Amino acid sequence: MAARAIVVLVSLILAVVAGGASAQLSSGFYSRSCPGMLKAVRSALRPAIVRERRVGASIVRLFFHD
């Protein structure tokens, strides 16, 4: 359940970032320069969300307002 939540969270963050910008932003921006980025984010967020379920929502809010 937590793994699915993290995948949804990261997908949502990438969609918000890509959809809210008006130029060259893309969801695959780090695919060449940092191919392990998604895995690193997932491995950092998973334990945080397990400890405190609101962390996922807080991160989405952070990116929304940033």
N, CA, C and O atoms as a GROMACS GRO file, in nm:
protein
  264
    1MET      N    1   0.082  -0.120   0.000
    1MET     CA    2   0.000   0.000   0.000
    1MET      C    3   0.086   0.126   0.000
    1MET      O    4   0.059   0.220  -0.075
    2ALA      N    5   0.189   0.128   0.083
    2ALA     CA    6   0.277   0.246   0.090
    2ALA      C    7   0.352   0.266  -0.041
    2ALA      O    8   0.371   0.379  -0.085
    3ALA      N    9   0.396   0.156  -0.104
    3ALA     CA   10   0.469   0.169  -0.230
    3ALA      C   11   0.381   0.231  -0.337
    3ALA      O   12   0.426   0.315  -0.415
    4ARG      N   13   0.257   0.190  -0.340
    4ARG     CA   14   0.164   0.246  -0.439
    4ARG      C   15   0.140   0.394  -0.412
    4ARG      O   16   0.133   0.475  -0.504
    5ALA      N   17   0.128   0.429  -0.284
    5ALA     CA   18   0.108   0.569  -0.248
    5ALA      C   19   0.226   0.654  -0.291
    5ALA      O   20   0.209   0.768  -0.336
    6ILE      N   21   0.346   0.601  -0.277
    6ILE     CA   22   0.466   0.676  -0.315
    6ILE      C   23   0.470   0.696  -0.466
    6ILE      O   24   0.502   0.804  -0.514
    7VAL      N   25   0.437   0.591  -0.541
    7VAL     CA   26   0.437   0.602  -0.687
    7VAL      C   27   0.333   0.706  -0.730
    7VAL      O   28   0.360   0.788  -0.818
    8VAL      N   29   0.216   0.702  -0.668
    8VAL     CA   30   0.112   0.801  -0.700
    8VAL      C   31   0.159   0.941  -0.663
    8VAL      O   32   0.139   1.036  -0.739
    9LEU      N   33   0.221   0.953  -0.546
    9LEU     CA   34   0.270   1.084  -0.501
    9LEU      C   35   0.374   1.141  -0.596
    9LEU      O   36   0.365   1.257  -0.635
   10VAL      N   37   0.472   1.061  -0.632
   10VAL     CA   38   0.578   1.110  -0.722
   10VAL      C   39   0.518   1.143  -0.859
   10VAL      O   40   0.556   1.243  -0.920
   11SER      N   41   0.426   1.060  -0.907
   11SER     CA   42   0.361   1.090  -1.035
   11SER      C   43   0.283   1.220  -1.029
   11SER      O   44   0.286   1.299  -1.123
   12LEU      N   45   0.214   1.241  -0.918
   12LEU     CA   46   0.139   1.364  -0.901
   12LEU      C   47   0.231   1.485  -0.898
   12LEU      O   48   0.203   1.588  -0.960
   13ILE      N   49   0.341   1.473  -0.825
   13ILE     CA   50   0.437   1.584  -0.818
   13ILE      C   51   0.491   1.616  -0.956
   13ILE      O   52   0.498   1.733  -0.994
   14LEU      N   53   0.529   1.514  -1.030
   14LEU     CA   54   0.582   1.537  -1.164
   14LEU      C   55   0.476   1.597  -1.256
   14LEU      O   56   0.507   1.683  -1.338
   15ALA      N   57   0.352   1.553  -1.243
   15ALA     CA   58   0.244   1.608  -1.326
   15ALA      C   59   0.219   1.753  -1.292
   15ALA      O   60   0.196   1.835  -1.382
   16VAL      N   61   0.222   1.787  -1.164
   16VAL     CA   62   0.201   1.926  -1.122
   16VAL      C   63   0.314   2.013  -1.173
   16VAL      O   64   0.289   2.122  -1.225
   17VAL      N   65   0.435   1.967  -1.160
   17VAL     CA   66   0.551   2.046  -1.205
   17VAL      C   67   0.546   2.064  -1.356
   17VAL      O   68   0.566   2.174  -1.406
   18ALA      N   69   0.520   1.958  -1.429
   18ALA     CA   70   0.519   1.966  -1.575
   18ALA      C   71   0.397   2.043  -1.625
   18ALA      O   72   0.407   2.117  -1.723
   19GLY      N   73   0.283   2.026  -1.560
   19GLY     CA   74   0.161   2.092  -1.605
   19GLY      C   75   0.156   2.239  -1.568
   19GLY      O   76   0.093   2.318  -1.638
   20GLY      N   77   0.222   2.276  -1.461
   20GLY     CA   78   0.216   2.414  -1.415
   20GLY      C   79   0.318   2.504  -1.482
   20GLY      O   80   0.309   2.626  -1.469
   21ALA      N   81   0.412   2.448  -1.552
   21ALA     CA   82   0.516   2.528  -1.615
   21ALA      C   83   0.482   2.551  -1.762
   21ALA      O   84   0.397   2.482  -1.819
   22SER      N   85   0.548   2.648  -1.819
   22SER     CA   86   0.512   2.681  -1.957
   22SER      C   87   0.628   2.667  -2.055
   22SER      O   88   0.623   2.726  -2.163
   23ALA      N   89   0.730   2.593  -2.024
   23ALA     CA   90   0.841   2.588  -2.119
   23ALA      C   91   0.895   2.447  -2.133
   23ALA      O   92   0.823   2.356  -2.176
   24GLN      N   93   1.021   2.428  -2.099
   24GLN     CA   94   1.089   2.304  -2.128
   24GLN      C   95   1.084   2.200  -2.017
   24GLN      O   96   1.157   2.102  -2.024
   25LEU      N   97   1.001   2.216  -1.917
   25LEU     CA   98   0.995   2.117  -1.811
   25LEU      C   99   0.928   1.990  -1.861
   25LEU      O  100   0.833   1.994  -1.938
   26SER      N  101   0.981   1.877  -1.816
   26SER     CA  102   0.921   1.749  -1.852
   26SER      C  103   0.940   1.650  -1.739
   26SER      O  104   1.031   1.663  -1.657
   27SER      N  105   0.852   1.552  -1.734
   27SER     CA  106   0.860   1.452  -1.627
   27SER      C  107   0.985   1.364  -1.640
   27SER      O  108   1.026   1.301  -1.542
   28GLY      N  109   1.045   1.358  -1.756
   28GLY     CA  110   1.165   1.277  -1.776
   28GLY      C  111   1.294   1.359  -1.773
   28GLY      O  112   1.396   1.315  -1.827
   29PHE      N  113   1.290   1.475  -1.712
   29PHE     CA  114   1.405   1.567  -1.713
   29PHE      C  115   1.532   1.502  -1.659
   29PHE      O  116   1.639   1.522  -1.715
   30TYR      N  117   1.521   1.425  -1.552
   30TYR     CA  118   1.639   1.365  -1.490
   30TYR      C  119   1.671   1.224  -1.541
   30TYR      O  120   1.761   1.159  -1.489
   31SER      N  121   1.601   1.177  -1.641
   31SER     CA  122   1.622   1.040  -1.687
   31SER      C  123   1.764   1.014  -1.739
   31SER      O  124   1.814   0.902  -1.727
   32ARG      N  125   1.827   1.114  -1.795
   32ARG     CA  126   1.966   1.097  -1.843
   32ARG      C  127   2.068   1.138  -1.739
   32ARG      O  128   2.164   1.065  -1.714
   33SER      N  129   2.049   1.254  -1.679
   33SER     CA  130   2.150   1.307  -1.587
   33SER      C  131   2.148   1.237  -1.452
   33SER      O  132   2.251   1.232  -1.384
   34CYS      N  133   2.035   1.184  -1.411
   34CYS     CA  134   2.024   1.118  -1.281
   34CYS      C  135   1.922   1.004  -1.290
   34CYS      O  136   1.812   1.016  -1.236
   35PRO      N  137   1.957   0.897  -1.358
   35PRO     CA  138   1.860   0.790  -1.382
   35PRO      C  139   1.808   0.723  -1.255
   35PRO      O  140   1.703   0.659  -1.260
   36GLY      N  141   1.877   0.734  -1.144
   36GLY     CA  142   1.832   0.672  -1.020
   36GLY      C  143   1.749   0.764  -0.933
   36GLY      O  144   1.720   0.730  -0.818
   37MET      N  145   1.711   0.881  -0.985
   37MET     CA  146   1.640   0.980  -0.905
   37MET      C  147   1.509   0.927  -0.850
   37MET      O  148   1.482   0.942  -0.731
   38LEU      N  149   1.427   0.868  -0.932
   38LEU     CA  150   1.297   0.818  -0.887
   38LEU      C  151   1.313   0.713  -0.778
   38LEU      O  152   1.240   0.714  -0.679
   39LYS      N  153   1.407   0.624  -0.796
   39LYS     CA  154   1.432   0.520  -0.696
   39LYS      C  155   1.482   0.582  -0.564
   39LYS      O  156   1.443   0.538  -0.456
   40ALA      N  157   1.567   0.684  -0.573
   40ALA     CA  158   1.618   0.750  -0.453
   40ALA      C  159   1.506   0.823  -0.378
   40ALA      O  160   1.498   0.816  -0.256
   41VAL      N  161   1.422   0.892  -0.453
   41VAL     CA  162   1.310   0.963  -0.390
   41VAL      C  163   1.216   0.863  -0.325
   41VAL      O  164   1.172   0.883  -0.212
   42ARG      N  165   1.185   0.758  -0.395
   42ARG     CA  166   1.095   0.655  -0.343
   42ARG      C  167   1.152   0.593  -0.215
   42ARG      O  168   1.078   0.574  -0.119
   43SER      N  169   1.282   0.562  -0.214
   43SER     CA  170   1.341   0.498  -0.096
   43SER      C  171   1.349   0.594   0.024
   43SER      O  172   1.351   0.550   0.138
   44ALA      N  173   1.353   0.723  -0.003
   44ALA     CA  174   1.354   0.821   0.107
   44ALA      C  175   1.213   0.848   0.159
   44ALA      O  176   1.193   0.865   0.280
   45LEU      N  177   1.117   0.853   0.069
   45LEU     CA  178   0.980   0.885   0.110
   45LEU      C  179   0.908   0.768   0.175
   45LEU      O  180   0.827   0.788   0.265
   46ARG      N  181   0.935   0.649   0.130
   46ARG     CA  182   0.863   0.532   0.182
   46ARG      C  183   0.869   0.523   0.334
   46ARG      O  184   0.764   0.514   0.398
   47PRO      N  185   0.989   0.525   0.394
   47PRO     CA  186   0.992   0.516   0.541
   47PRO      C  187   0.927   0.637   0.609
   47PRO      O  188   0.867   0.624   0.716
   48ALA      N  189   0.939   0.753   0.548
   48ALA     CA  190   0.879   0.873   0.606
   48ALA      C  191   0.726   0.862   0.607
   48ALA      O  192   0.662   0.900   0.705
   49ILE      N  193   0.669   0.811   0.500
   49ILE     CA  194   0.524   0.796   0.492
   49ILE      C  195   0.475   0.686   0.586
   49ILE      O  196   0.367   0.696   0.643
   50VAL      N  197   0.556   0.582   0.602
   50VAL     CA  198   0.518   0.477   0.697
   50VAL      C  199   0.513   0.532   0.839
   50VAL      O  200   0.422   0.500   0.915
   51ARG      N  201   0.611   0.616   0.874
   51ARG     CA  202   0.613   0.675   1.009
   51ARG      C  203   0.501   0.776   1.029
   51ARG      O  204   0.438   0.780   1.134
   52GLU      N  205   0.476   0.856   0.928
   52GLU     CA  206   0.374   0.962   0.939
   52GLU      C  207   0.303   0.975   0.805
   52GLU      O  208   0.361   1.026   0.709
   53ARG      N  209   0.181   0.930   0.798
   53ARG     CA  210   0.108   0.924   0.672
   53ARG      C  211   0.085   1.061   0.608
   53ARG      O  212   0.067   1.070   0.487
   54ARG      N  213   0.085   1.166   0.685
   54ARG     CA  214   0.060   1.300   0.631
   54ARG      C  215   0.178   1.357   0.555
   54ARG      O  216   0.164   1.459   0.488
   55VAL      N  217   0.293   1.293   0.563
   55VAL     CA  218   0.412   1.343   0.493
   55VAL      C  219   0.386   1.353   0.343
   55VAL      O  220   0.428   1.449   0.279
   56GLY      N  221   0.319   1.254   0.287
   56GLY     CA  222   0.290   1.256   0.143
   56GLY      C  223   0.211   1.380   0.103
   56GLY      O  224   0.245   1.447   0.006
   57ALA      N  225   0.106   1.408   0.178
   57ALA     CA  226   0.024   1.526   0.149
   57ALA      C  227   0.104   1.654   0.170
   57ALA      O  228   0.089   1.751   0.096
   58SER      N  229   0.188   1.654   0.271
   58SER     CA  230   0.270   1.773   0.299
   58SER      C  231   0.367   1.802   0.185
   58SER      O  232   0.390   1.918   0.150
   59ILE      N  233   0.423   1.698   0.128
   59ILE     CA  234   0.518   1.717   0.017
   59ILE      C  235   0.446   1.768  -0.108
   59ILE      O  236   0.497   1.855  -0.179
   60VAL      N  237   0.328   1.712  -0.135
   60VAL     CA  238   0.251   1.762  -0.249
   60VAL      C  239   0.219   1.910  -0.230
   60VAL      O  240   0.228   1.989  -0.324
   61ARG      N  241   0.182   1.947  -0.108
   61ARG     CA  242   0.152   2.088  -0.080
   61ARG      C  243   0.275   2.174  -0.096
   61ARG      O  244   0.267   2.285  -0.150
   62LEU      N  245   0.390   2.125  -0.051
   62LEU     CA  246   0.514   2.200  -0.065
   62LEU      C  247   0.544   2.231  -0.211
   62LEU      O  248   0.576   2.344  -0.245
   63PHE      N  249   0.532   2.130  -0.297
   63PHE     CA  250   0.560   2.152  -0.439
   63PHE      C  251   0.455   2.240  -0.503
   63PHE      O  252   0.486   2.318  -0.593
   64PHE      N  253   0.330   2.229  -0.459
   64PHE     CA  254   0.224   2.311  -0.514
   64PHE      C  255   0.249   2.459  -0.487
   64PHE      O  256   0.229   2.544  -0.574
   65HIS      N  257   0.291   2.490  -0.365
   65HIS     CA  258   0.310   2.629  -0.328
   65HIS      C  259   0.448   2.684  -0.365
   65HIS      O  260   0.468   2.806  -0.366
   66ASP      N  261   0.541   2.597  -0.396
   66ASP     CA  262   0.675   2.642  -0.428
   66ASP      C  263   0.679   2.692  -0.566
   66ASP      O  264   0.784   2.735  -0.613
   0.00000   0.00000   0.00000
